Amino acid sequence: MFKLFYPRLYVPSILEIKPGLLKKLGIKGIIFDLDNTIIRRDAEEFSPEVAQWLGRMQEHGFRMGIVSNNSRKRVGAIAGAAGLPAVPRAVKPWVRPFRQALKVLGTAPGETALVGDQIFTDIFGGNLAGLYTILVVPLEGKEFWGTRLFSRPVERIVLARLKRHPEVFYGRWD
């Protein structure tokens, strides 16, 4: 049961996720959480580095989409500007929104990665859906109060246990 909260990989930033690694793992699709994973919660557009990274991933043929618990308005505006399909108001960690995204992307769970910053919504839900889960360090900025007060303190306990599994750590940890 506890393993459902463990990611397959833990990286400091999405920028550390390399196309070659994902291809080696047989990954064809990538589902992203939105806030504090690929964009700051208080931002309206991707940083230039993230926009460039997303473009590079598209050039490598990855099918990408967004699954977010945030509003249709916010998710739709950001995903639409990037040309990415999205499932807003997802109620993660329920499996249904991940299945919706898989259908849109046309990929199977075993060939799809889920990239997110929260263990109890993104990683747990992605693992339940059978996805290859990648946890990223949250981007700096404003967080939803419930995340800040409840999820993050408990996540620190899970992350402390995760440190016993160095094989999941990947990328440059400065």
CYANA upper distance limits for C-alpha pairs under 8 A (distance plus 0.5 A):
  1 MET  CA      5 PHE  CA      8.39
  2 PHE  CA      6 TYR  CA      7.82
  4 LEU  CA    123 ILE  CA      8.04
  4 LEU  CA    124 PHE  CA      5.96
  4 LEU  CA    127 ASN  CA      6.26
  4 LEU  CA    128 LEU  CA      7.54
  5 PHE  CA    119 ILE  CA      6.48
  5 PHE  CA    120 PHE  CA      7.32
  5 PHE  CA    123 ILE  CA      6.59
  5 PHE  CA    124 PHE  CA      5.51
  5 PHE  CA    127 ASN  CA      8.15
  5 PHE  CA    158 VAL  CA      8.07
  6 TYR  CA    119 ILE  CA      8.02
  6 TYR  CA    123 ILE  CA      7.45
  6 TYR  CA    124 PHE  CA      8.12
  6 TYR  CA    158 VAL  CA      8.41
  6 TYR  CA    162 LEU  CA      7.49
  7 PRO  CA    119 ILE  CA      8.44
  7 PRO  CA    123 ILE  CA      6.50
  7 PRO  CA    127 ASN  CA      8.37
  7 PRO  CA    132 TYR  CA      8.35
  7 PRO  CA    133 THR  CA      5.52
  7 PRO  CA    134 ILE  CA      5.97
  7 PRO  CA    135 LEU  CA      6.35
  7 PRO  CA    168 VAL  CA      7.78
  8 ARG  CA    132 TYR  CA      6.86
  8 ARG  CA    133 THR  CA      5.80
  8 ARG  CA    134 ILE  CA      6.41
  8 ARG  CA    135 LEU  CA      8.45
  8 ARG  CA    168 VAL  CA      6.28
  9 LEU  CA    133 THR  CA      7.15
  9 LEU  CA    134 ILE  CA      5.25
  9 LEU  CA    135 LEU  CA      6.75
  9 LEU  CA    167 GLU  CA      8.43
  9 LEU  CA    168 VAL  CA      4.90
  9 LEU  CA    169 PHE  CA      6.39
  9 LEU  CA    170 TYR  CA      7.02
 10 TYR  CA    134 ILE  CA      6.21
 10 TYR  CA    135 LEU  CA      5.20
 10 TYR  CA    136 VAL  CA      6.36
 10 TYR  CA    137 VAL  CA      8.45
 10 TYR  CA    168 VAL  CA      6.09
 10 TYR  CA    169 PHE  CA      5.36
 10 TYR  CA    170 TYR  CA      6.54
 11 VAL  CA     16 GLU  CA      7.10
 11 VAL  CA     17 ILE  CA      7.97
 11 VAL  CA    134 ILE  CA      7.79
 11 VAL  CA    135 LEU  CA      6.78
 11 VAL  CA    136 VAL  CA      5.48
 11 VAL  CA    137 VAL  CA      7.22
 11 VAL  CA    169 PHE  CA      6.68
 11 VAL  CA    170 TYR  CA      5.80
 11 VAL  CA    171 GLY  CA      6.33
 11 VAL  CA    172 ARG  CA      8.42
 11 VAL  CA    173 TRP  CA      8.47
 12 PRO  CA     16 GLU  CA      7.49
 12 PRO  CA    136 VAL  CA      5.96
 12 PRO  CA    137 VAL  CA      5.53
 12 PRO  CA    170 TYR  CA      8.49
 12 PRO  CA    171 GLY  CA      7.43
 12 PRO  CA    172 ARG  CA      7.61
 12 PRO  CA    173 TRP  CA      6.82
 13 SER  CA     17 ILE  CA      8.02
 13 SER  CA    136 VAL  CA      5.91
 13 SER  CA    137 VAL  CA      6.56
 13 SER  CA    138 PRO  CA      8.45
 14 ILE  CA     37 THR  CA      7.99
 14 ILE  CA     38 ILE  CA      7.68
 14 ILE  CA     50 VAL  CA      8.40
 14 ILE  CA    115 VAL  CA      8.37
 14 ILE  CA    136 VAL  CA      7.04
 15 LEU  CA     49 GLU  CA      8.31
 15 LEU  CA     50 VAL  CA      7.54
 15 LEU  CA     53 TRP  CA      7.05
 16 GLU  CA    170 TYR  CA      8.41
 16 GLU  CA    171 GLY  CA      5.93
 16 GLU  CA    172 ARG  CA      7.61
 17 ILE  CA     21 LEU  CA      7.90
 17 ILE  CA     22 LEU  CA      8.26
 17 ILE  CA    171 GLY  CA      7.98
 18 LYS  CA     22 LEU  CA      7.17
 19 PRO  CA     23 LYS  CA      6.63
 19 PRO  CA     57 MET  CA      6.95
 19 PRO  CA     60 HIS  CA      7.39
 20 GLY  CA     24 LYS  CA      6.56
 21 LEU  CA     25 LEU  CA      6.85
 22 LEU  CA     26 GLY  CA      6.87
 22 LEU  CA     27 ILE  CA      5.66
 22 LEU  CA     28 LYS  CA      8.24
 23 LYS  CA     27 ILE  CA      5.89
 23 LYS  CA     28 LYS  CA      7.60
 26 GLY  CA    111 GLU  CA      6.22
 27 ILE  CA     62 PHE  CA      8.49
 27 ILE  CA    110 GLY  CA      8.12
 27 ILE  CA    111 GLU  CA      4.86
 27 ILE  CA    112 THR  CA      5.80
 27 ILE  CA    113 ALA  CA      7.01
 28 LYS  CA     61 GLY  CA      8.01
 28 LYS  CA     62 PHE  CA      5.75
 28 LYS  CA     63 ARG  CA      6.86
 28 LYS  CA    107 THR  CA      7.47
 28 LYS  CA    111 GLU  CA      6.02
 28 LYS  CA    112 THR  CA      6.42
 29 GLY  CA     62 PHE  CA      5.79
 29 GLY  CA     63 ARG  CA      5.02
 29 GLY  CA     64 MET  CA      6.12
 29 GLY  CA    105 LEU  CA      7.29
 29 GLY  CA    107 THR  CA      6.72
 29 GLY  CA    111 GLU  CA      7.00
 29 GLY  CA    112 THR  CA      5.02
 29 GLY  CA    113 ALA  CA      6.78
 30 ILE  CA     62 PHE  CA      7.35
 30 ILE  CA     63 ARG  CA      6.74
 30 ILE  CA     64 MET  CA      5.26
 30 ILE  CA     65 GLY  CA      7.03
 30 ILE  CA    112 THR  CA      6.02
 30 ILE  CA    113 ALA  CA      5.27
 30 ILE  CA    114 LEU  CA      6.37
 30 ILE  CA    115 VAL  CA      7.73
 31 ILE  CA     64 MET  CA      6.27
 31 ILE  CA     65 GLY  CA      5.47
 31 ILE  CA     66 ILE  CA      5.94
 31 ILE  CA     67 VAL  CA      7.10
 31 ILE  CA    101 ALA  CA      7.82
 31 ILE  CA    112 THR  CA      7.76
 31 ILE  CA    113 ALA  CA      6.62
 31 ILE  CA    114 LEU  CA      5.25
 31 ILE  CA    115 VAL  CA      6.74
 32 PHE  CA     37 THR  CA      7.90
 32 PHE  CA     38 ILE  CA      7.87
 32 PHE  CA     64 MET  CA      8.10
 32 PHE  CA     65 GLY  CA      6.72
 32 PHE  CA     66 ILE  CA      5.23
 32 PHE  CA     67 VAL  CA      6.60
 32 PHE  CA     68 SER  CA      8.50
 32 PHE  CA    114 LEU  CA      6.36
 32 PHE  CA    115 VAL  CA      5.39
 32 PHE  CA    116 GLY  CA      6.64
 33 ASP  CA     37 THR  CA      6.45
 33 ASP  CA     38 ILE  CA      7.69
 33 ASP  CA     66 ILE  CA      6.30
 33 ASP  CA     67 VAL  CA      5.88
 33 ASP  CA     68 SER  CA      5.90
 33 ASP  CA    114 LEU  CA      8.24
 33 ASP  CA    115 VAL  CA      6.76
 33 ASP  CA    116 GLY  CA      5.48
 33 ASP  CA    117 ASP  CA      7.94
 33 ASP  CA    122 ASP  CA      7.51
 34 LEU  CA     38 ILE  CA      6.08
 34 LEU  CA     39 ILE  CA      6.63
 34 LEU  CA     66 ILE  CA      6.96
 34 LEU  CA     67 VAL  CA      7.55
 34 LEU  CA     68 SER  CA      6.24
 34 LEU  CA     75 VAL  CA      8.08
 34 LEU  CA    116 GLY  CA      8.30
 35 ASP  CA     39 ILE  CA      5.92
 35 ASP  CA     40 ARG  CA      6.09
 35 ASP  CA     41 ARG  CA      5.18
 35 ASP  CA     68 SER  CA      8.19
 36 ASN  CA     40 ARG  CA      5.15
 36 ASN  CA     41 ARG  CA      6.12
 36 ASN  CA    117 ASP  CA      7.09
 36 ASN  CA    138 PRO  CA      5.53
 36 ASN  CA    139 LEU  CA      5.13
 36 ASN  CA    140 GLU  CA      7.67
 36 ASN  CA    141 GLY  CA      8.12
 36 ASN  CA    143 GLU  CA      8.30
 37 THR  CA    115 VAL  CA      7.94
 37 THR  CA    116 GLY  CA      6.06
 37 THR  CA    117 ASP  CA      5.91
 37 THR  CA    136 VAL  CA      7.24
 37 THR  CA    137 VAL  CA      8.19
 37 THR  CA    138 PRO  CA      6.33
 37 THR  CA    139 LEU  CA      6.70
 38 ILE  CA     46 PHE  CA      7.60
 38 ILE  CA     50 VAL  CA      7.29
 38 ILE  CA    139 LEU  CA      8.30
 39 ILE  CA     43 ALA  CA      7.09
 39 ILE  CA     44 GLU  CA      8.49
 39 ILE  CA     45 GLU  CA      7.51
 39 ILE  CA     46 PHE  CA      5.99
 39 ILE  CA     47 SER  CA      7.71
 39 ILE  CA    139 LEU  CA      7.80
 40 ARG  CA    139 LEU  CA      6.41
 40 ARG  CA    140 GLU  CA      7.30
 40 ARG  CA    141 GLY  CA      6.50
 40 ARG  CA    142 LYS  CA      7.90
 41 ARG  CA    141 GLY  CA      7.17
 41 ARG  CA    142 LYS  CA      6.38
 41 ARG  CA    143 GLU  CA      6.95
 42 ASP  CA    141 GLY  CA      7.23
 42 ASP  CA    142 LYS  CA      6.46
 44 GLU  CA     78 ILE  CA      7.43
 45 GLU  CA     78 ILE  CA      6.92
 46 PHE  CA     50 VAL  CA      6.48
 46 PHE  CA     51 ALA  CA      6.27
 47 SER  CA     51 ALA  CA      6.66
 48 PRO  CA     52 GLN  CA      6.58
 49 GLU  CA     53 TRP  CA      6.63
 50 VAL  CA     54 LEU  CA      6.56
 51 ALA  CA     55 GLY  CA      6.74
 52 GLN  CA     56 ARG  CA      6.73
 53 TRP  CA     57 MET  CA      6.76
 54 LEU  CA     58 GLN  CA      6.77
 55 GLY  CA     59 GLU  CA      6.70
 56 ARG  CA     60 HIS  CA      6.89
 57 MET  CA     61 GLY  CA      7.15
 57 MET  CA     62 PHE  CA      6.32
 58 GLN  CA     62 PHE  CA      5.80
 58 GLN  CA     63 ARG  CA      7.43
 58 GLN  CA     64 MET  CA      8.21
 63 ARG  CA    105 LEU  CA      6.44
 64 MET  CA     84 LEU  CA      6.99
 64 MET  CA     85 PRO  CA      7.99
 64 MET  CA    105 LEU  CA      7.36
 65 GLY  CA     79 ALA  CA      8.44
 65 GLY  CA     84 LEU  CA      5.74
 65 GLY  CA     85 PRO  CA      5.43
 65 GLY  CA     86 ALA  CA      6.05
 65 GLY  CA    101 ALA  CA      7.33
 65 GLY  CA    105 LEU  CA      7.72
 66 ILE  CA     79 ALA  CA      7.57
 66 ILE  CA     84 LEU  CA      7.50
 66 ILE  CA     85 PRO  CA      6.88
 66 ILE  CA     86 ALA  CA      5.01
 66 ILE  CA     87 VAL  CA      6.70
 66 ILE  CA     88 PRO  CA      8.45
 66 ILE  CA    101 ALA  CA      8.16
 67 VAL  CA     86 ALA  CA      6.25
 67 VAL  CA     87 VAL  CA      5.24
 67 VAL  CA     88 PRO  CA      6.58
 67 VAL  CA     90 ALA  CA      6.87
 67 VAL  CA     97 PRO  CA      7.32
 67 VAL  CA     98 PHE  CA      7.52
 67 VAL  CA    101 ALA  CA      7.65
 68 SER  CA     75 VAL  CA      7.56
 68 SER  CA     86 ALA  CA      8.23
 68 SER  CA     87 VAL  CA      6.82
 68 SER  CA     88 PRO  CA      5.56
 68 SER  CA     89 ARG  CA      6.57
 68 SER  CA     90 ALA  CA      6.06
 68 SER  CA     91 VAL  CA      8.40
 68 SER  CA     92 LYS  CA      8.12
 69 ASN  CA     88 PRO  CA      6.35
 69 ASN  CA     89 ARG  CA      4.75
 69 ASN  CA     90 ALA  CA      5.18
 69 ASN  CA     91 VAL  CA      5.99
 69 ASN  CA     92 LYS  CA      6.96
 70 ASN  CA     74 ARG  CA      7.34
 70 ASN  CA     75 VAL  CA      6.92
 70 ASN  CA     88 PRO  CA      6.45
 70 ASN  CA     89 ARG  CA      5.77
 70 ASN  CA     90 ALA  CA      8.11
 71 SER  CA     75 VAL  CA      6.55
 71 SER  CA     88 PRO  CA      6.43
 71 SER  CA     89 ARG  CA      6.07
 72 ARG  CA     76 GLY  CA      5.93
 72 ARG  CA     88 PRO  CA      5.70
 72 ARG  CA     89 ARG  CA      7.09
 73 LYS  CA     77 ALA  CA      6.56
 74 ARG  CA     78 ILE  CA      6.82
 75 VAL  CA     79 ALA  CA      6.33
 75 VAL  CA     86 ALA  CA      7.52
 75 VAL  CA     87 VAL  CA      8.43
 75 VAL  CA     88 PRO  CA      6.40
 76 GLY  CA     80 GLY  CA      6.05
 76 GLY  CA     86 ALA  CA      7.45
 76 GLY  CA     88 PRO  CA      7.94
 77 ALA  CA     81 ALA  CA      6.63
 78 ILE  CA     82 ALA  CA      6.99
 79 ALA  CA     83 GLY  CA      6.51
 79 ALA  CA     84 LEU  CA      5.46
 79 ALA  CA     85 PRO  CA      6.90
 79 ALA  CA     86 ALA  CA      6.79
 80 GLY  CA     84 LEU  CA      6.53
 80 GLY  CA     85 PRO  CA      7.83
 85 PRO  CA    101 ALA  CA      8.46
 85 PRO  CA    104 VAL  CA      7.99
 86 ALA  CA    101 ALA  CA      7.77
 87 VAL  CA     97 PRO  CA      6.96
 87 VAL  CA    100 GLN  CA      7.93
 87 VAL  CA    101 ALA  CA      7.23
 90 ALA  CA     94 TRP  CA      8.20
 90 ALA  CA     97 PRO  CA      5.97
 91 VAL  CA     97 PRO  CA      8.13
 92 LYS  CA     97 PRO  CA      7.84
 92 LYS  CA    121 THR  CA      5.62
 92 LYS  CA    122 ASP  CA      7.25
 92 LYS  CA    125 GLY  CA      6.70
 93 PRO  CA    120 PHE  CA      7.49
 93 PRO  CA    121 THR  CA      4.95
 93 PRO  CA    122 ASP  CA      6.83
 93 PRO  CA    124 PHE  CA      6.76
 93 PRO  CA    125 GLY  CA      4.48
 93 PRO  CA    126 GLY  CA      7.98
 94 TRP  CA     98 PHE  CA      8.40
 94 TRP  CA    125 GLY  CA      6.44
 95 VAL  CA     99 ARG  CA      6.89
 95 VAL  CA    125 GLY  CA      6.43
 95 VAL  CA    126 GLY  CA      7.93
 95 VAL  CA    128 LEU  CA      7.07
 95 VAL  CA    129 ALA  CA      6.00
 96 ARG  CA    100 GLN  CA      6.73
 97 PRO  CA    101 ALA  CA      6.76
 98 PHE  CA    102 LEU  CA      6.69
 98 PHE  CA    125 GLY  CA      8.42
 98 PHE  CA    126 GLY  CA      7.72
 98 PHE  CA    129 ALA  CA      7.23
 99 ARG  CA    103 LYS  CA      6.73
 99 ARG  CA    129 ALA  CA      7.83
100 GLN  CA    104 VAL  CA      6.92
101 ALA  CA    105 LEU  CA      6.58
102 LEU  CA    106 GLY  CA      6.27
102 LEU  CA    107 THR  CA      5.93
102 LEU  CA    108 ALA  CA      6.95
102 LEU  CA    109 PRO  CA      7.60
102 LEU  CA    112 THR  CA      8.35
103 LYS  CA    107 THR  CA      7.35
107 THR  CA    111 GLU  CA      6.95
107 THR  CA    112 THR  CA      6.99
108 ALA  CA    112 THR  CA      6.89
109 PRO  CA    113 ALA  CA      8.41
109 PRO  CA    129 ALA  CA      7.36
109 PRO  CA    130 GLY  CA      5.88
109 PRO  CA    131 LEU  CA      5.43
109 PRO  CA    132 TYR  CA      8.21
110 GLY  CA    130 GLY  CA      6.95
110 GLY  CA    131 LEU  CA      6.34
110 GLY  CA    132 TYR  CA      7.32
111 GLU  CA    131 LEU  CA      7.97
111 GLU  CA    132 TYR  CA      8.08
112 THR  CA    131 LEU  CA      6.17
112 THR  CA    132 TYR  CA      6.66
113 ALA  CA    131 LEU  CA      6.03
113 ALA  CA    132 TYR  CA      4.93
113 ALA  CA    133 THR  CA      6.16
113 ALA  CA    134 ILE  CA      7.49
114 LEU  CA    122 ASP  CA      7.95
114 LEU  CA    123 ILE  CA      8.05
114 LEU  CA    126 GLY  CA      6.55
114 LEU  CA    131 LEU  CA      6.67
114 LEU  CA    132 TYR  CA      6.54
114 LEU  CA    133 THR  CA      5.34
114 LEU  CA    134 ILE  CA      6.48
115 VAL  CA    122 ASP  CA      7.96
115 VAL  CA    123 ILE  CA      8.47
115 VAL  CA    133 THR  CA      6.67
115 VAL  CA    134 ILE  CA      5.26
115 VAL  CA    135 LEU  CA      6.46
115 VAL  CA    136 VAL  CA      7.53
116 GLY  CA    122 ASP  CA      5.82
116 GLY  CA    123 ILE  CA      7.27
116 GLY  CA    133 THR  CA      8.43
116 GLY  CA    134 ILE  CA      6.99
116 GLY  CA    135 LEU  CA      5.78
116 GLY  CA    136 VAL  CA      6.48
117 ASP  CA    122 ASP  CA      7.42
117 ASP  CA    135 LEU  CA      5.98
117 ASP  CA    136 VAL  CA      5.47
117 ASP  CA    137 VAL  CA      6.39
117 ASP  CA    138 PRO  CA      5.67
118 GLN  CA    122 ASP  CA      5.89
118 GLN  CA    123 ILE  CA      7.03
118 GLN  CA    135 LEU  CA      7.70
118 GLN  CA    138 PRO  CA      8.37
118 GLN  CA    151 SER  CA      8.41
118 GLN  CA    155 GLU  CA      8.37
119 ILE  CA    123 ILE  CA      5.26
119 ILE  CA    124 PHE  CA      6.51
119 ILE  CA    135 LEU  CA      7.92
119 ILE  CA    155 GLU  CA      7.02
120 PHE  CA    124 PHE  CA      5.80
120 PHE  CA    125 GLY  CA      7.93
120 PHE  CA    151 SER  CA      7.71
120 PHE  CA    155 GLU  CA      8.30
121 THR  CA    125 GLY  CA      6.18
122 ASP  CA    126 GLY  CA      6.33
123 ILE  CA    127 ASN  CA      6.47
123 ILE  CA    133 THR  CA      6.38
123 ILE  CA    134 ILE  CA      7.80
123 ILE  CA    135 LEU  CA      7.35
124 PHE  CA    128 LEU  CA      6.70
125 GLY  CA    129 ALA  CA      6.74
126 GLY  CA    130 GLY  CA      6.80
126 GLY  CA    131 LEU  CA      5.70
126 GLY  CA    132 TYR  CA      7.79
126 GLY  CA    133 THR  CA      6.54
127 ASN  CA    131 LEU  CA      6.08
127 ASN  CA    132 TYR  CA      7.66
127 ASN  CA    133 THR  CA      7.00
143 GLU  CA    147 THR  CA      7.14
143 GLU  CA    148 ARG  CA      6.72
144 PHE  CA    148 ARG  CA      6.85
145 TRP  CA    149 LEU  CA      6.52
146 GLY  CA    150 PHE  CA      6.13
146 GLY  CA    151 SER  CA      7.44
147 THR  CA    151 SER  CA      5.25
147 THR  CA    152 ARG  CA      6.47
148 ARG  CA    152 ARG  CA      6.07
148 ARG  CA    153 PRO  CA      8.12
149 LEU  CA    153 PRO  CA      7.49
150 PHE  CA    154 VAL  CA      7.27
151 SER  CA    155 GLU  CA      6.47
152 ARG  CA    156 ARG  CA      6.82
153 PRO  CA    157 ILE  CA      7.72
154 VAL  CA    158 VAL  CA      7.33
155 GLU  CA    159 LEU  CA      6.54
156 ARG  CA    160 ALA  CA      6.59
157 ILE  CA    161 ARG  CA      7.04
158 VAL  CA    162 LEU  CA      6.61
159 LEU  CA    163 LYS  CA      6.84
160 ALA  CA    164 ARG  CA      8.14
161 ARG  CA    165 HIS  CA      8.35
162 LEU  CA    166 PRO  CA      8.15
